[in-house]
Amino acid sequence: MICEHRILAGDPASELLGLAAKLRADLIITGSHGHNFLSRLLVGSVSTRLLRKAGCSILVAPPLGAPELVKELPESSGRFAFYEWAERLEEFTRQNLWRRARLEVIDPEMGAQIAEDNVAFMGASFDPRDGRVHLMFGSRNGDRKQLTHSIGGVTAIQILRGRTSGSYLRIGHGRGQTLLTLAP
């Protein structure tokens, strides 16, 4: 058995499939990020593309401490017009203040990255002057630690609510999107 380690650049699935074909590999071993159902639905996954297109066996290792998967699709969703964004984000903030949050940035070139996990949600706002959405996180205990995630080039805002799975805020931007998941 020969094992090779290589660093590739480009679309992960395409590059791995190309290398496997070139080397006539018998097996590709890959890891999984453990994205929730909604993330996989919105962007797909490298592991899924490898499973569907590879000409050899695939072994997908699950992540340690993977997040719990969403069991059902959200029951209601709303996609809003540009002029409603500021108002809808204020309403979303009032309804979800201090809930535990997870922030995923999903980019077709870089994949999905968890930017924040298990942080307290403090608010979301839209600034129409520069077209940016600002997501604020912090601490309730008065230590004044705060973090703002600023998203430019916003093209869509969507609020999703599940019966038992919590709430989601999806922000489309450029060719990617950012997904804020709030615990129930």
HUSUL-V988128 format. One record per residue. N is the residue number from 0. RES is the residue in three letters. SS is DSSP state (H for helix, E for strand, - for the rest). Layout:
<<N & RES & SS> <N & RES & SS>>
//
This chain:
<<0 & MET & -> <1 & ILE & -> <2 & CYS & -> <3 & GLU & -> <4 & HIS & -> <5 & ARG & -> <6 & ILE & -> <7 & LEU & -> <8 & ALA & -> <9 & GLY & -> <10 & ASP & -> <11 & PRO & H> <12 & ALA & H> <13 & SER & H> <14 & GLU & H> <15 & LEU & H> <16 & LEU & H> <17 & GLY & H> <18 & LEU & H> <19 & ALA & H> <20 & ALA & H> <21 & LYS & H> <22 & LEU & H> <23 & ARG & -> <24 & ALA & -> <25 & ASP & -> <26 & LEU & E> <27 & ILE & E> <28 & ILE & E> <29 & THR & E> <30 & GLY & E> <31 & SER & -> <32 & HIS & -> <33 & GLY & -> <34 & HIS & -> <35 & ASN & -> <36 & PHE & H> <37 & LEU & H> <38 & SER & H> <39 & ARG & H> <40 & LEU & H> <41 & LEU & H> <42 & VAL & H> <43 & GLY & -> <44 & SER & -> <45 & VAL & H> <46 & SER & H> <47 & THR & H> <48 & ARG & H> <49 & LEU & H> <50 & LEU & H> <51 & ARG & H> <52 & LYS & H> <53 & ALA & -> <54 & GLY & -> <55 & CYS & -> <56 & SER & E> <57 & ILE & E> <58 & LEU & E> <59 & VAL & E> <60 & ALA & E> <61 & PRO & -> <62 & PRO & -> <63 & LEU & -> <64 & GLY & -> <65 & ALA & -> <66 & PRO & -> <67 & GLU & -> <68 & LEU & -> <69 & VAL & -> <70 & LYS & -> <71 & GLU & -> <72 & LEU & -> <73 & PRO & -> <74 & GLU & -> <75 & SER & E> <76 & SER & E> <77 & GLY & E> <78 & ARG & E> <79 & PHE & -> <80 & ALA & -> <81 & PHE & H> <82 & TYR & H> <83 & GLU & H> <84 & TRP & H> <85 & ALA & H> <86 & GLU & H> <87 & ARG & H> <88 & LEU & H> <89 & GLU & H> <90 & GLU & H> <91 & PHE & H> <92 & THR & H> <93 & ARG & H> <94 & GLN & H> <95 & ASN & H> <96 & LEU & -> <97 & TRP & -> <98 & ARG & -> <99 & ARG & E> <100 & ALA & E> <101 & ARG & E> <102 & LEU & E> <103 & GLU & E> <104 & VAL & E> <105 & ILE & E> <106 & ASP & E> <107 & PRO & -> <108 & GLU & -> <109 & MET & -> <110 & GLY & E> <111 & ALA & E> <112 & GLN & E> <113 & ILE & E> <114 & ALA & E> <115 & GLU & E> <116 & ASP & E> <117 & ASN & E> <118 & VAL & E> <119 & ALA & E> <120 & PHE & E> <121 & MET & E> <122 & GLY & E> <123 & ALA & E> <124 & SER & E> <125 & PHE & E> <126 & ASP & E> <127 & PRO & -> <128 & ARG & -> <129 & ASP & -> <130 & GLY & -> <131 & ARG & E> <132 & VAL & E> <133 & HIS & E> <134 & LEU & E> <135 & MET & E> <136 & PHE & E> <137 & GLY & E> <138 & SER & -> <139 & ARG & -> <140 & ASN & -> <141 & GLY & -> <142 & ASP & -> <143 & ARG & -> <144 & LYS & -> <145 & GLN & E> <146 & LEU & E> <147 & THR & E> <148 & HIS & E> <149 & SER & E> <150 & ILE & E> <151 & GLY & -> <152 & GLY & -> <153 & VAL & E> <154 & THR & E> <155 & ALA & E> <156 & ILE & E> <157 & GLN & E> <158 & ILE & E> <159 & LEU & E> <160 & ARG & E> <161 & GLY & -> <162 & ARG & -> <163 & THR & -> <164 & SER & -> <165 & GLY & -> <166 & SER & E> <167 & TYR & E> <168 & LEU & E> <169 & ARG & E> <170 & ILE & E> <171 & GLY & E> <172 & HIS & E> <173 & GLY & -> <174 & ARG & -> <175 & GLY & E> <176 & GLN & E> <177 & THR & E> <178 & LEU & E> <179 & LEU & E> <180 & THR & E> <181 & LEU & E> <182 & ALA & -> <183 & PRO & ->>
//
